[in-house]
Amino acid sequence: EIIYPEDHTLIEQIKIFSSAKNIAGLSGTWLFNSFWGNEETNVYEISAVPNHKYHYKEFADHAGVKHSYINVVGLSEEDTKNVIQEKINNMDQSSSLPLDSKINFDLINQAINE
């Protein structure tokens, strides 16, 4: 499901993000919502800005959620999808996610087209 935090009140954001198992999106202030997660929450920060790391990982570490960067700098749309899926698959193997966890690329395409 695609969530636009700016369209929700703070209380709604807390409810949404505190119940999420997996949260993924481009780097941005929305990542502060990872604070509402817990040790079962996986946060995937998709980075498209070369040589720049925001401080959301440190914030996620403090909040107790699992954070991972997915670097897609300079990649085509197809390569971006492949890198994201590979990253998810690698995390599956490290047991931080269920083995059947996959990204719904229909949702990604929906977000791209909006």
C-alpha positions in Angstrom: 0.0 0.0 0.0 1.3 3.5 -0.9 1.1 5.9 2.0 1.5 9.7 1.7 2.3 10.7 5.3 1.4 14.3 4.6 -2.1 13.3 3.9 -2.6 11.9 7.4 -2.7 13.4 10.9 0.0 12.6 13.3 -2.2 10.1 15.1 -3.0 8.4 11.8 0.7 8.2 10.9 1.5 6.7 14.3 -1.2 4.0 13.8 0.0 3.3 10.2 3.7 3.1 10.9 3.5 1.4 14.3 1.6 -1.5 12.6 3.9 -1.8 9.5 6.3 -4.7 9.2 8.1 -3.3 6.2 8.4 0.4 5.2 10.2 1.4 2.0 10.6 4.7 0.1 13.0 7.4 -1.1 15.1 9.2 1.4 13.1 12.0 3.0 11.6 13.3 6.2 8.8 10.7 6.1 11.5 8.3 7.4 11.1 9.9 10.8 7.9 7.8 11.0 10.2 4.8 11.5 10.3 6.0 15.1 6.8 4.5 15.5 8.1 1.0 14.5 9.7 -1.7 16.7 12.3 -4.4 16.5 10.0 -6.2 14.0 9.9 -3.3 11.6 12.2 -3.3 8.5 12.9 0.1 6.9 14.3 0.3 3.4 15.7 3.7 2.5 16.0 4.0 -1.3 18.8 6.5 -2.0 19.0 8.2 -5.4 21.4 11.0 -4.4 25.1 10.2 -5.1 27.5 10.1 -2.1 24.9 11.4 0.3 23.7 9.6 3.4 21.0 11.1 5.5 20.9 10.5 9.3 17.8 8.3 9.2 19.8 5.2 9.9 21.0 6.6 13.1 17.5 7.6 14.0 16.2 4.1 13.1 18.9 2.5 15.3 17.8 4.7 18.2 14.2 3.8 17.6 15.1 0.1 17.5 14.0 -0.7 13.9 16.0 -2.4 11.2 17.3 0.0 8.6 18.8 -0.7 5.2 20.0 1.5 2.4 19.1 0.6 -1.2 21.4 2.6 -3.5 19.9 3.2 -7.0 22.0 6.2 -8.0 22.1 6.5 -11.8 20.2 3.3 -12.5 17.5 2.8 -15.1 13.9 2.1 -13.9 14.3 -1.6 -14.7 17.7 -1.8 -13.0 16.3 0.0 -10.0 13.5 -2.6 -9.6 16.1 -5.4 -9.9 18.4 -3.8 -7.2 15.4 -3.3 -4.9 14.2 -6.9 -5.3 17.8 -8.3 -4.9 18.2 -6.3 -1.7 14.9 -7.7 -0.3 15.9 -11.2 -1.3 19.3 -10.8 0.5 17.5 -9.6 3.6 15.2 -12.6 3.3 18.2 -14.9 3.5 19.5 -13.1 6.6 16.2 -14.0 8.3 15.1 -10.4 8.9 12.1 -11.0 6.7 9.9 -13.9 5.9 11.1 -15.9 2.8 7.9 -15.0 0.9 8.4 -11.3 1.3 8.4 -9.5 -2.1 8.0 -5.9 -3.3 4.8 -5.3 -5.1 6.0 -3.6 -8.3 2.5 -2.8 -9.3 2.5 -0.4 -6.4 5.8 1.1 -7.4 4.6 1.6 -10.9 1.4 3.2 -9.6 3.5 5.6 -7.5 5.7 6.4 -10.5 2.7 7.2 -12.6 0.9 9.4 -10.1 
